[in-house]
Amino acid sequence: MFVTFEGIDGSGKSTQARLLADALRAQGREVVLTREPGGSQGAEEIRKLVLEGATDRWSPMTELLLFTAARRDHIERLIDPALQRGAVVICDRFADSTRMYQGLSRDGGAGLRPLVDQLHAAVIQREPDLTMLIDIDPSVGLARAKGREGHEERFEDMGVSMQARMREGFLALAQEFAPRFRVIDGARDPQSVAQDVLTTFTTRANEARQ
């Protein structure tokens, strides 16, 4: 199974991806835990380009091309080989983040979503089996994200209004791609969220076997 975690910055999705990987490994499964942008050597190099620096370092079009290139390398070198040998692949962000962060305009315009979908169909050609959307209030998420005091804060620096638009967009994607999306309430302690995540995974895995 190919499982992705999505959500606004500071939602806790990275923690939940790791906790699910730990739980499945404890069951004896082979699990590959990865992230986007990144996951392969080439993609990690692109990650540094897009997540660091000034908010206006790249245009949305340039970001889209960089993210697509990183994703293609990630799929070829890590995701597809792992799935082919029967591993569970858990990815912290995937194409749905591109549909949001580059697909939606930052100035209220039409955005690049049609082009995002065209590039995805032509170059990526893969959707997850299950996407967990960890949902949280944007102001809470942004406070958490800024509290990390890391170097990859280019998108967080765009402010709470950007995070609010992203949350609305992710919830809209959960309806658009309802068969694979599950919305998880992230405004709880991590272990409670993790239990819901594991139950959701188990249910989806059982459905896939039937």
Secondary structure, DSSP 8 states (H G I E B T S, - for coil): -EEEEE-STTSSHHHHHHHHHHHHHHTT--EEEEESS-SSHHHHHHHHHHHSS-TTSS-HHHHHHHHHHHHHHHIIIIIHHHHHTT-EEEEES-HHHHHHHTTS-TTSS--SHHHHHHHIIIII----SEEEEEE--HHHHHHHHHHT--S--TTGGG-HHHHHHHHHHHHHHHHHTTTTEEEEE-SS-HHHHHHHHHHHHHHHHHHHH-
